[in-house]
Amino acid sequence: MGFAETFKALSDPARREILMLLRDGRLSAGEIAGRFEMTGATISYHLGVLKKAELVREIRQKNFIYYELNASVVEEVMLWLSALKGDNNHDQNP
């Protein structure tokens, strides 16, 4: 995972909203598109950016494609941000 792709993906409010939707579980592209006033092509573009950044995974089941949040990449970003902020457990006195 490259942080450049991750932060590019996170820079768009629509993509952040897609991630929030996927937080509750996997959804099809149609289900995601139903929550926005955008064309299917635009949703597909946003999902492509999120996939490239590895923030979402594509799962194929029969004739359907579902998208789910890739929590491991989200956790990696959170750990990096926490380190940047200086939140370390070993720095705290008991």
C-alpha positions in Angstrom: 0.0 0.0 0.0 1.3 3.4 -0.8 0.2 6.3 1.3 0.0 8.6 -1.7 -2.8 6.4 -3.2 -4.5 6.1 0.2 -4.6 9.8 0.9 -5.7 10.6 -2.6 -8.6 8.2 -2.1 -9.4 9.7 1.2 -9.3 13.2 -0.1 -12.7 12.9 -1.8 -15.9 13.3 0.3 -17.8 10.8 -1.8 -15.1 8.1 -1.4 -15.1 8.8 2.4 -18.9 8.3 2.4 -18.5 5.0 0.5 -16.1 3.8 3.1 -18.5 4.8 5.9 -21.2 2.7 4.1 -18.9 -0.3 3.8 -18.1 0.0 7.5 -21.4 -1.8 8.2 -20.7 -4.7 5.8 -20.3 -5.5 2.1 -22.5 -3.9 -0.6 -22.8 -4.3 -4.3 -22.0 -1.4 -6.6 -25.7 -1.0 -7.3 -26.4 -0.7 -3.5 -23.7 1.9 -3.2 -24.9 3.8 -6.2 -28.4 3.9 -4.7 -27.2 6.0 -1.9 -25.8 8.7 -4.1 -27.0 11.0 -6.8 -24.2 10.1 -9.2 -24.0 8.0 -12.4 -23.0 4.4 -12.3 -19.8 5.3 -14.1 -18.9 7.9 -11.4 -19.5 5.3 -8.7 -17.4 2.8 -10.6 -14.6 5.4 -10.9 -14.7 6.1 -7.1 -14.7 2.3 -6.3 -11.7 1.9 -8.7 -9.7 4.6 -6.8 -10.6 2.9 -3.5 -9.5 -0.5 -4.8 -6.2 0.9 -6.2 -5.6 2.3 -2.7 -6.5 -1.1 -1.3 -9.1 0.5 1.0 -11.8 -1.8 -0.4 -11.8 -5.3 -1.7 -13.9 -6.8 -4.4 -15.7 -10.1 -3.7 -17.3 -12.0 -6.6 -20.2 -14.3 -5.7 -22.0 -15.9 -8.7 -23.1 -13.0 -10.9 -22.6 -10.3 -8.4 -19.6 -8.2 -7.3 -19.6 -6.9 -3.7 -17.3 -4.4 -2.1 -16.0 -4.5 1.5 -13.8 -2.4 3.6 -10.2 -3.5 3.9 -9.7 -3.0 7.6 -6.0 -3.9 7.6 -5.2 -0.9 5.4 -7.4 1.4 7.5 -5.6 0.1 10.6 -2.2 0.7 9.1 -3.2 4.3 8.3 -4.5 4.8 11.8 -1.3 3.4 13.3 0.8 5.8 11.2 -1.4 8.8 12.2 -1.2 7.8 15.8 2.6 7.6 15.6 2.7 11.0 13.9 0.6 12.4 16.7 2.8 10.9 19.3 0.3 8.5 20.8 2.5 5.7 22.1 1.6 3.5 25.1 5.2 3.1 26.2 5.5 6.9 26.5 2.8 7.0 29.2 3.7 6.6 32.9 1.6 4.2 34.9 
